[in-house]
Amino acid sequence: MHLYTALIIAQGYNLECAWPIDSLTWSRLVEILGDNPGGCGPGRSGDYLVPDRIWGLNIKPACLCHDVSYALGKDIKDKEFADWCFQNNMDLMIEVNTWFAPLKWLRRRRARTYYRAVCRFGYDLFKGGKINEKKTD
């Protein structure tokens, strides 16, 4: 999914991000994520290991918000809030798009797995304000 498409979908769902995406310029988003950001995984080959879909539901917009929040967060509280928003955004997308109760249960269970993974393993990927530092030569 292209960055622009994911952004439009995220805004359509009214997803909550630790950093308000609509306050960023397009060029800043491209600088942070690239024009064609990876998937819901940790980047590079890890994006192929972690599906962007939970039982058929595309959750990449929630991942986009999470990635932006990780890139712009400054401290561990920002990371924890980004993870919390990620969980809530996945729950919102599941609630809006799932009427069949067994499927809803399966999707929520998988979403919890994604949430636990970012809580436990996301520390190395969290930028902690480093993306905002100016390079001086």
N, C-alpha and C positions, 0 to 999 in steps of 0.2 A: 504494500500500500504506500503510495506516495505521501510525502509529508503534508502537502496541501489538503489531500483527501482526509487524512487522519485528523488534521486540525479542524476541518469543517465538521466532521462527525463528532469530535470532542465538544465543540461548541454547541452542536445540535442536542447532545445529551445533557448539556449544562454540567459537564464534569468538573469536579473541584480539583484544583491543582494547588500544591503548596506554593507555587509561584504562578501568578495569573498569566496564562499564555497570551490572552488578548492584549496585555500591556507590553508585549515584546514586539519589536518590528520583525518583518519577514526576514530581513537579512540577519538579524540576531538569532532567530530560530535556526536558520540554515547554518550559521556559524556554530551553534551548539550541537545540532543533531546531524547536519549534512542534509542535502536535498532529498535523499532517499534513505531515511533512517532504517536501521535493521529492524528486527522483530522484537518480540517480547523477551528474548534471552539476554545474556550478559554482553553480547556483542560478538563480532566476528563469527567463528564457527558455532559458538554457543547459541546464536540466534536460530540455527537450524535444528538444534536439539530441543528448544522450548517452543511449542506451538503457539501461534498467534490466535488460535481458536480454542475455545473451551466447549467441547461437544457441539461444534458447528457455529458457535457464536464468536464473531471476530471481536477481540478485546484490545486490538492494537491502539485505539485511541486512549484507553486507560494507560497502556504502556508508554505512550508518547508523553502524557502528562507526568507520569512517574519519572521518565528519563529527563525531562526538562527540570523537574523539581530536584533531582539528584545533581544535575549539572550546576544549578544555581544556588543550591543550599550552602549554608555557611558552617553549620555545626551539627552535632549529633541529634539535636532536637529537630532540626530541619529534616534530617533523614527519617526520623521516626514519624514525623508528620506526613512526609511524602509517602511512606509505607502505608500509613493509616488511610490517606486519600486514595491510594491505589486500591486498597481493599474496598472502600466505599464505592469507588467508581465501578469496579467490577460488579459489585452487588447491584448497583443501579442499572447497569446494562443488562444484567441477568433478569432483574425484576421487570424491566420494560419489554424484554424480548422473549420471555418464557411464560407460557400459560400452563403447560403440562407439568404437574407437580413432580413426578419422578425425574423428569429432565431438569427441572429447576434445582432439585436436590443434588443431582450429579454435577451440575455446573457450579453450584455453590461450594460443593466439596472440593472440586478442582481449583476453584478460585482461592480457597483457604490454603491449598498446597502452594500456589504461586505466592500468596502473601507470606506464608512461613518461610519460603525460600528467600525472598528479598529481605525479610527481617534477619535471617540468620547469615546469609552469604553476601548481602549487599554492601557491607562495609568497605570492601576493597574497590567497589565501583563508585561509591559516593565521592563526589569531587571535593566537598568541603570548602567551597569558595575558590578553588584553584583556577577554575575557568575564568573567573573575574579578574585574576591578577594580570597586570600589564607586564609584557616582556620588555626588558630594558637591555639594550646592547651597548 
